[in-house]
Amino acid sequence: MSYLIAPLAIGAISGVMAALIAIVDLITNNYGEVNIAINGGKKNLAVKGGSPLLLTLSSEKLFLPSACGGRGSCGACKCKVLTDIGPHLPTETPYLTPEEQKDNVRLACQIKVKADIGIDIPEDLFNVKQFHATVLSIKDVTYDIKEVLYDLNGETVEFESGKYVQLVIPPYDKIKGSTQRAYSMSSRPSNKTQIEVLVRLVPGGIATTYVHEHLKVGEKMDLIGPFGEFKRTPGHSVMLCIAGGSGMAPFKSMLYDMLETGEKDREVWYFFGARSTRDMFYLEDMRDLETKLPNFHFVPALSEPEEGDGWDGPTGLITDVLDTYLKQHISAEGKTLEGYLCGSPGMIDACNRVMNENGITQDNIYYDKFA
């Protein structure tokens, strides 16, 4: 048993030491007021020193993306630091490329504001807001995916289809404090007073468990956003969209936005993969869009159709179906093909390979990769 007890003891001691260091730092180090200069002084914040940069910025209503709620496990809260604040921490380096480290990109949740500091962040983060929303409706679109619609209570949101928001999950039996998780918006950008997301149940997931087992219509909930760089490019290139499950969200938003903004003639192929028919949803919506967008083609496929499904569409992995269509049905002559992918890292990597093998270069592939 000693080989089990020793690591546990070391872990416990390390946790206690970290807590003691934090307490001592809080008591003995009074950093006073410090200045944060953002984007060359475009915005300057006079703040109390001593807290993590991510928390300090959010207290000033400036929000950086953070899918893990500042716990250092997502690597989303990156920003470039222009002043010397010491070497990168071991908790940062797994999420930063060598190029980012050389350019002094840091994780805002892991560095503390102890002195005047200069940072660079994307300009669009100045438009991110915290919304105090109310749950309008919760619908089961499959046995494990819920469509949740929020009303923004008089506030408005401006976003491009493909962006995401962070749901602020309150304390409940799985967590003692609040945390945040990121979800792509499935709502139309034209609807500025509501936000819709699709939440798939992940066993043991903190946010998904809360949404599926605790969230109620009429409940108040904070949303932070919009975030993200996933969006369609302007122009007339052919869009090859691939998703499965709740990866439907950004494409639902994009397609309805194209319909409403008059981008009806662009050629779009949407490959949606599921295991069996019980994992398929929005089929009627997609078929209806095919009648309204003349060059839109919806290709649903099942990887493991069950007996009695009555499925007569394509079968197999969605990457195999994509490969077949690229070789047999989609003409690339005189056209630029672009890939738009939303799903797990494994699915996206597999789609990248198929597209590369069919002549689609990596600089023409865009993706929203689930953590």
Buried (B, 14 or more C-beta within 10 A) or exposed (E): EEEEEEEEEEEEEEEEEEEEEEEEEEEEEEBEEBBBBBBEEEEEBEBEBBBBBBBBBBEEEBBBBBBBBBEBBBBBBBBBBBEEBEEBEEBBBEBBEEEBBEEBBBBBBBBBBBEBBBBBBBEBBEEBBBBBBBBBEBEEBBEBBBBBBBBBEEBEBEBBBBBBBBBBBBEEEBBEEEBBBBBBBBBBBEBBEBBBBBBBBBEEBBBBBBBBEEBEEEEEBBBBBBBBEBBBEEEEBBBBBBBBBBBBBBBBBBBBBBBEEEBEEBBBBBBBBBBBBEBBBBEEEBEEBBEEBEEBBBBBBBBEBEEEBEBEBBBBBBBBBBBBBBEEEBEEEEEEBBBBBBBBEEBBEBBBEBBEEBEBEEEBBBBBBBE
